[in-house]
């Protein structure tokens, strides 16, 4: 596959359904210059932004389930409509998460948006060849010192990615660029990147990326367990190719040969390649072990091997490369010994949605009318921020203990219509009892999680099941109008979840919604205090109603929150 970000790429590999040069996206903010490449998840273009800067735009276009009519994208059939919508929603969510990555050896995502009934992300355009061009002889060969340096920097980058709960899942020579301006390797094409597999991510199982010679054997199996060592295998295979000049044997070929008692056809680098420190070659061989249990398990472990005395490899320690992930001030009320970890929002604008652009004028007009009718400053709606136990499901605000719906991260035992009848052997008798019983007599200000015994009755009745669950303690924001939000920590930051909306639908918010960004300001809700700060600041600016981009199950929509107290009930 051609290098998707390189300016050397002329887009010669044509694809039947790409957008044509001159196509404008996001009301003219981006203009397509040329097609670069296509893969299972989407199409990549060279484009220019409104300031005439070169960028790379990736379009969510899973060709197996969608097609194009003009510029618009739709499912191939009515039966595949739900699948396509799920993929677009997941693309948006993952692109939003990826936009928070900030590392000098990882391509930067600058903007995420919707247009043409699908989703897009805009990224850095890296000037330089990919490693595949180096292998094919269309770019200068790399010296052993350059290859060693490149590997150590990419290990830093992968360690950073894995620490945030992501796997890249598509590492290969064509997805590693050499930035001419800095002489640094850059890892690109996170289109296949996934957080740990969850129920909602299974919609993409049919679109998995497999590259012979580089993908580990678990990538060939739908639903298989994947881990950081899976990415390390692909990285090792890519550098094995660079070092030896030979394409590695496919993991399927290796697995078959071993199973048939023929031995591993992939010959180790150590002992057959000269010009590199033995420890460097040994580590690549180890990371390429066919069985996951035999591989190096983390980037840190690999770096430690290279940094060991006598290894002959000059490396920077793991984490020494500057990766900007600034900490936010500790949330009010959290004790110094138990700070809530947060991920700061990206420094550049992200998560711009078509709904924001289409409805902004009307929403802004409503806000101005509500907030400045007679020049009087609206009274801010009282809000209360506390710590609460995070529930792995949505409960009925009226009927005691009734589970209204699952959440994407709910455990398997959770079923809609089930009921929590007791907590720590105390009966749940009222709708408000559950939160009180979960907290018990525990001082939540000094806890990051609690373990509770739940009495659960399935929807079809039957005996009470005793379930022991360890649940996180999170910040909860409650508004006077009955809206409640929990700021829940995830491997990639904080998600702001609507936990109660007594007037569900009236403000376009429902329990289970995840607030992604503020439509008025474009700010991403990526920290534990972001929502509270936005409500206070915009209320002080005489804004009475704020719109938000919202993820609801498999769709991205909009909702709004009244932040003045004039009509609050």
Secondary structure, DSSP 4 states (H G I P E B T S, - for coil): ---SS-TT----S--TTPPPTT-EETTTTEEEEEEEEE-SSEEEEEEEETTS-EEEEEEE--TTTEEEETTEEEESSGGGHHHHHHHHHHHHHHHHHHTT--BTTBPPEEEEEEETTEEEEEE----S-BHHHHHHTSSPPPPHHHHHHHHHHHHHHHHHHHHTTEE----SGGGEEEETTTTEEEE---TT-EES--GGGGGGGGG----TTTS-GGGGSTT----HHHHHHHHHHHHHHHHHSSPPPPHHHHHHHHHTTS--SS--STTT--SS-HHHHHHHHHHT-SSGGGS---HHHHHHHHHSTT-----PPTT-S-B--PPPPPPTT--GGGPPP--PPPSS-----HHHHHHHHHHHHHHHHHH-SSSPPPPBPPEEEEEEEPPSEEE-SSSTTBEEEE-TT--TT--TT-EEEEETTEE--STTHHHHHHHTT--GGG-SEEEEEEEEE-TT--SPEEEEEEEEEEEEEEETTS-EEEEEEETTEEEEEEEE-TTTTTSS--TT-EEEEETTT--B--STTHHHHHHHHHHHTT--EEEEEEEETTEEEEEEEE-BSSS--
